[in-house]
Amino acid sequence: MKRPKPISPRIHGMLDYSTAAAVAAAPRIMDLPAPASRLFETLAGGYTALSAVTDYPLSVRRMVPFKGHGAAELAIGLALPAMPWLLGFADNRAARNLCFGLTALTLVVAALTDWNGAGARRRPHRSSRSARAR
């Protein structure tokens, strides 16, 4: 018997937006080197943009399927551990560990998210709704 996944699409959205805000603030709070700062600022912007167009309750416009959002997060999570070496800030412990921590957070949230949960389904298109109203 499968265990229920405790993170609904709505909660996943809350986690996405709050994580993006924390990642955006991290370079200034932690006084990170320029390459790490650019990575985290870009990552925060990308997470916010992806969240804004994901098919879940807190989006601005539902364009990206929720499972596609999950696939993108997984790809980012798998790439993050290599970034300190690829971008040249592996000697900065705080920046390096932030990459590792974000990887762990991404994988745990992905494992606990109900990717088929209520709110992950597409709303009917406007023309479909207006046709039914007639």
N, C-alpha and C positions, 0 to 999 in steps of 0.2 A: 504494500500500500504506500502510495506516495504521500509525503507530508505536504500540507498546504504551505505555500510560499507567503510569508508575512508582509512583503513589500508590494503594495498595490501600485498601479500606474500613477495614481495621484501622489502617493508618498515618494515614489521614485522621482517624480518631477520636483517635489520639494527638496529632495536630496541633491538633485542635479543643480538647481539654482543656488542652493546654499553652498554647495561645493565650489561652484564656479566663482561665487563671491569670495570665498576663503582663498581660493587659488589666485585670484586677482590681487588680493591684499597681501599675500605672502611675500612677494619680492620686497616690498617696502618695510613690512614688519620684521622680516628676517634679514634684511640687508644682504640680499643675494647678489652674486656676480651678474654682470650684464647678460651673458648667454643664458643663464638660468632664468633671469627676469624675463627675457624675451620669450622663452619657452612657456613659462607659466602664464604670462599675459596673453599669449596666443592661445594657449590651452583654455583659459577662462573664457575668452571671446568665442572660441569654437564650441565649447560646451553650452554657452548661453545661446548661441545661434542655433545649434542643433536642438536644444530643448524647446526653443521658441517655435520650431516647425515640426516637432514630433507629434504623432497622433496619440496624445494623452491629455488628461484634463487641464493641465496648466499651460498648454501651448497657446501661442498667438494665432497660428494657422497650422492646421493638421495636414502636413504634406509628406512627412517621412513615417513609414510604418514603425510601430513601437519596437518590433523585433529588429528592424533595420537599425534603429537607434541603438539597440543592445549590441548588435554586431559592430557598429562603429566604436562604441565604448570598449568592447573587448579588444579590438585592434589597437586602440590607443593604450589600453592597459598593458597589452603585451609589448608595445614599443617603448613605453616609459622607462623600464629598467635600463635600457641601453643608452638613453639620452644623455646622462652625465658624461659618458665616455665619448659619444659621438659629437657632442657640442662643447666638450673641453672643460667641464666644471666638476669632474669626478673627485677632485681634491677638496671640494667644498662639502663638508659633511652634511650640513643642513639642507642644501639643495639636493644632494644625492639622496638623502633619506626622505625628502619630500617626494621625490619620484617613486621610491619604493613604497612609501605609505599610500600614495595615490593609487599605485598598482594594486596593493592589498585591498584598499577600499573599493575599487572598481570591481575586483573579482568577487568579493564578499557580497556586495550589493547585487551584482549580476546573478549570483547563485541563489539569493533570497528573493529575487523579484518574480512576481507572477506575470510572466510575459503574455499570458492569455487572459489576464484579469479584466474585470469590468472597467470600462473607460478606455480600453486599448483598442476598441473597435471603432471603425470610421463612422462618423455622422453621415446621414444621407446628404447628398449634394443638394444645393439650394434649388436647382431646377426640379429635382425629384420631389422636394417638399412642396414647392409651389404647385406642381402638377397634381399632387394628392389633395391639396387644399381646394382645388376647383371642383 
